[in-house]
């Protein structure tokens, strides 16, 4: 799931589109002996993924970008060919910093092998009818990051998504993304640049676009915790002011100067209502479950559980809701082999078994409905039946300076900062620092191409899509041209 908000600096209003696809291993996807893996990550048999219209409704899964990770140009091309007719572009993930990427030798762990990375992109650029895009992380040095981005562009990437963190910045060591790196990349290449990092609240979008000069803003983790992150930013409205009440981290960079030497002012608008950008989380979870149930596409039950834990996290962190957290964790689920039709699945006994695939969804619904009732009662009490505005209940996290919203509202999760351990203190000092870090964690938990330019331009034109997104969709991306 990826979230984007892009802004056309030439024409003003932002344009909304959907981009949705999880990271997929190209080698396993292309291997015919791993048919289940392919169906799990791109269920084309259900006729919804990559479809211009669904069999049972007017919904669409376009525009769609399918993302792969890879370390072999041959495997990557074979995988990309399988989805080429079902998507608008193929993206290569060069930014995954997780340990599984280290073991598999892909993502951010091939960013030092420039010849390999060039060949991955260039192979798709030369052999696909759709554009190839790339998402990458920065090097500590701005100059090396810029040279890397220019190499990606020469290889044929039509969009570059720059995550302003290094490979080492992950987990509790995430810190802030560097907007200076992203701004330098944007100034050095001709293709569109999407900025990634530091997007926690809706007002962060205007700040990011202003400070980086990027063509779009991407959010990945942010929309998992708050699927309504881009809600209220339709194509008919300007971006909310970065001075909006909800606070978010201010990167240690300045906005890029204009040709007159002055920093451009952010596009602003009146602050959006808090419940529009950060709505009550239980109804949001129920809406998500309704979408899961409405699809023929097979959805991984474990993924659904993970999404619910993220959406409901602020409430489940409260002691009064630990019982629901335990119930959610205990739900036993099993996925059907294939949805055969409305209300039917292909199980052990073949097609025709009625509705058993939704038993686990029903239990999730019951949990979320109970949470909804209890949270509404809490909200009514805390606001004195609406007499106290929600904004008055916003507090500030002492460690980060970030806003902490009432726990019944959807909001971002920011990991507690890791306390430094002074080596000179020896074992006792290190142990004390570790205890301090543990306490802090508990407290925080509770609260340009060288050739083929004409062909490249033709491919870029394919991405200039103008598709509206319904407000409140669980998987949403807002993109600017």
N, C-alpha and C positions, 0 to 999 in steps of 0.2 A: 504494500500500500504506500503510495507516495502522494504528497500534497504539494501543489504548486500554486503560486499566484504570480501572474505576469502582468506587466504594464507597458502598453505601447506609448512611448514618450512622444511619438509624432502625432498620434490621434487622440490621446487622452484617456478614454475609458478602458478599464481592464477587460479582458476577454476570459471567459471561464471554459475550461475543458476538463475532461476526466483522463487521468493516466493511472492505470492500476495494474501492477503485476509484481509478484514477489520474485526474489532472487532465485534463479534457476541454474543448476549445474549443467552446462552444455554437453559434456561428455555423456552423462547419464540420460539426458533428454534425447540425444541423438541415437543412443544404443537401443536397438530393437529388443534386446533381452530385458530392458527395463521399461516395459510397456506401462506398468502400473505407475511408475514415477512420472512418465509423460502425461498420463491421464490426470494424475494428481495436480500437476502444475499448469496444465493447459487442457482443460476438459472440452475439446472441440466436439466430441460426440454429443454433448448436450445442446449444441447449436446456440450457445449464448456467448461464450468467450470470443471476442473479436467480431461479434455479429452487429450488423447495422440496425437490426431490429430483432427482438426476441420472438420466438414462436407464439407465446401466449400474451404478449403485450407490445406496446409501442416503445418500450425501453431500448436503449442502445448501449453497446460497449465500445463505442468509438468516440473520439480518437483513443487509440490504445498503443502504448509502447511496451514491448516485451523486453524484459531485462535478463541477460545471461551473465554468468561469471565463467571465465575460461582461461586456459593457459596453452591451448592448442588451436591454431587458426583452422585446421581441418575439422575438428570436432565442433568448433563454434559455427562454422559455415553450415555444416550438416544440420545442426540444431536450428539455426536461423531460417534455413530453407523450409523447415517444417511449419513455421508460423508466419512466413513471409506474406502469405495471402490473407492472413487473419489480423494483421496489425498495420499501423501507420509508420512505425519505426522500430528498430532493434537497438537496445541500449546495452553497453558493456559496463559492468560494474568493476571499476578499478579502485574502489574506495573502501571495500569492506575490511575493517581492522580486527575482526574477531579471530579467536584462536583457531576455529575451524577453517578459516581462510588461510592461515599460516600453514596448517597441516596439509590442506589441499593445494597449496601454492597457487592462489588466485587473489583477486581483489587488490587491496593495498600492498600485498606482499610480492607483487611483480612490478611495482612502480619504479624499481631500479633497473629493470630489464627493458630498456627503451626500444630495442630492436623487436623484441617479442610483442610489446604493446602496439608498436606501429603496425606490425604484420596482422595482429588481431583486427584492428580497425580497418586497415587497408583492404584486407581480404573481403570483408563484408561490403565495404564501399564499392569495390569493383564487381561484386557478384550478386548483389541484392538489388531488387527494383524499388526498395524502400530505403529511406535514409538510415544511417547509423549514428548513434549518439553515444556519449561517454560521460560517466560520473567518476570523479577522482578526488583524492585528498591532496593537500598541499605539502610541500617540503618545508622545513624550517626556514630556508632561504627564499626570499621573494623572487630573486633572479632565477633560481633553478625551477621554481614553480612556473614562472612565465615561460621559460624555455620548454618545459614539459607540455604546457598547454598548447604552445605553438606547434610542437611535434604532433600532438593529437589532431590539431586542425589540418596539418599537412597530410596526415594519414587519411583524412576524409571525414572526420567527425563533423556532423552538421549542427549539433548543439553540444555545448560543454556545461556540465553541472559541476561547479566547484564547491566542494565542502571545505570550509575554511579551517579545518583541524588537521593536524598531522596524523600519521599512522599510529603514533603512540598515545594520542588523546582519545581515550575511550574509558567507559565505566566511570569510576570515581575520579579518574584523571582527565575527564573530558575537558574541563575548563571552557573558555570562550573560543568561538571560532574567530579567526582573523579576517576582518573585512578589508584590511590593507592588502592582503594576498589576493582576495577576490577582485578588488578594484584594479589591481595591477594586471590581472589576467584579462579582465574586460577591456582594458585600454590597449592590450597587446594583440588581440585576435579580432577577426572580422565576423565570425559566426556568433549567434546568440549565446549569451552566458547566463546560466541560472545560478543564483546564490543559495547556498545551503548552510544552515547553522544559526543558532541563537533565536530561532523562531518559536517563542513560547506563547505569546499573546498576539491578538490580531494587530495591535498597534506596532508590533515589531516589523510588520511587512513594510510599512512606509519608511521606517528607519533604515531597514536593510537596503531597500531600493535606492534611498538617498545616499547612503554611505558607500555603496559599492558601485552604483551606476549600472547594476545588472538589469537584464531584460526580464527576469522573473525571479521569484523566490520559491524555494522548495522547502517543504517540511515533511519529514518522514515520521519520526517518533512523536512529534507534536500532535499529528492528527490521529495517532493511535490512542492517546490519552484524551484528546478532545476532538472528535470527528467534526465538530462545528467550528473549528478554528477559522475557516474562511467564510463562515456563514455571515450574511449581511454585507458582502462585498460583491454585489452583482455588477454586470457590465454597465449599468446605468448610474453607478455611484462612484465617486472618487474614493481614494483610500482614506481610512481614518487617520487623524492626526497622531503623530508619534508622541504627543504630549498628553495622550489619553490617560485617564486615571490609573489604569492597571500598569504597574511598573514591571519592566523587564531589564535584563542586563544591557548596559551600554558598552559596546565594544570599544577598546582603546584606539579608535581611529577617527579620522575626520572625513567629511564628505569630499568627494573629488571636486576640484575646482572647475569652474566653467571656463569658456574661452575668455571671459572678462576677468578671470582670476577670483571669482567669488563662488562660494559654495551654493548649489541650487537649493532652494527651500523645498521642504517636503510637500507633496500633494496632500492637502488636508481636507477634513470634513468634520462635521460635528461628531463627537464620540458616540459610538454605537451603544445601545442599551446592553447592560451587562449580561442579561439573560439571553441576548441574541448571539453573542459571541461565546458565551460560557453558560449554556442552558442547564437546567436540572439534569443530572446525570442518569437517573433511573429511566425517565422517558426516552432518553437518547439510547440507552441500552436496549429497551424494548423495541424501538424503531429499528435498531440494528438486527435484532432477532427476527423481526418481521421480514426484513430483506433477505436474510438467510433462508427463511422458510419459503419465500416467494420464488426463489431461483431453482431451476432444474440442475444447474451446475453443482456438482458434488463439492461440498464444503467440508474441510477438515474439522472435525469436532474439537480437536485439541487447539486449533487456531481460534475457534470461536470462544473457547474457554479463556484463552490468553487475552483475547480482545476484551472480554467482559471484565477480567481482573484489572485491566488498564483503565477502562472507562469508569469502573466503580471504585477505583483505588482510594480516592479521598474519603469515601464513606467507610469502606472496609478497613481502613486504618484506625477507625474509631473503636474503642473497646465495646461500645454498645452494639456494634455490628460485626463483631468477631464470629458470632454464630452463623451469620449469612456467609461470611468468608469461608468458614469450615464447610458449610453445605455446598457452596460452589465448588470447592476443591474436591469434594467427594463424589460429585456427579460422574457416573460411569457412562461412557458413550461408546458407540460403535457406528462406523459409517457404512452405508449400503454400497454394494459394488457399483451400482449404476441406477440413476433415476430413469425409469422407463416411461413414465407419464405422470399426469397429475394424480398424486396420492398412491402411486405404485412404485415399487422398487424391484430390482433383480437381486434376490437374496439366494440363500442356499437352495430354496425350492423353486427358483426361477421367477419369472415376472408374474405379478399379480398380487403379491403380498401387500396388504393395505396399511399405509401410514406408520409402520414401526420406526421408520427413519426419523420421525419427529418426536419420539418419546423423550430423548435427551434435550431437545429444544423446549419441550413443554416444561421440564423441570427447571431449566434456566429461566423461562418466562415466569414461573411461580416465584422463584427467588427474587427476580427483578421487580415483580409486582409487589411483593412484600416490602422490599426495600423502598419502593416508591411511596407506599402508604406511610411507612415510618419516617421517611425523610421529609415528606410533606408536613407531617405533624411537627417535626423538629423545626422546620423552616417557619411554620406558623407561630410557634412559641418564641423563637429567636427574634423574629421581626415584629413581635407583638401584633400578630394578625395583620401584617402589612404596614403598620404605623412606622416602623423603622426601615429606612431604605437599605437594600442589600449592600450598597457601597459603604455604608457605615460599619459593616461587619467585616470588611477587608482588613487583614492585619499584614504585618511585614515580617518576613523571615529574617532574624537577626544576623544569621551567618552570610546570607546572600543578598539581602536587600530586596528580594523579590516578593511580589504580592502573594498572599495566601488567602484564597477565596473561601467562603463558607463551604463546608464539606459536602453539601448536597448539590454543588455546582460542578460541572466539568471543568477541569483545569490541568495545566501541565504538571509533570513530575520532574523535579530537578534533584539530581543526586547530591547528597551532602558532600561538601568538599573534604578531601582527604587531608588530615592534619599532618604536617611535616614531622618527621622523626629525626631528632638531632643525634648524630652518631657519637658525639663526644660525651653523651650522658651514660653510655654503656647500657647494659641489659636492663637495669632498673628504670633508667630514663626512657628507654624504648618501650618498656612495658607500660609505663605511665602514659606515654603519648598514645599508645595503642588503646588503652582504656578510655582516654579522652576522646579519641576518634570514634570508638564504639558508642559512647554516650551521645556524641553529636549525631551519629547516624540514627540512633533510636529516637532522639528528639525530633530530628527532621522527618523521620518516617511518620511520627505521630502528627505532626502538624501538616589562421588563414591558409587555403590550399595552394601548392606551388603549380599544379596542373589540373586540367579538367574542370576549370571554373564554371563553365556553362552547365556541365552535368551536375556539379555540386549545387548550383543555384536552382536548377530544376528540382532537385531533391528537396532543397530547403522550402521551395514553394509548396510541396506536398504537406508540410507541417503547418502551414498558415491556415489552421482550421478555426472555425468559429462556432463552437458548440456550447449551448447553455447548460448549466448544471442546476438541478433542483436543489433548493436550500435544504440543508439538513441531511443530505445523503451521507451514509456512513463511510463510503469510499469516495472522496472528492478531491479534485485538483482544480485550482484556479490558475489559468495561464495567460500571460500577456504576450502580444505579438512582438 
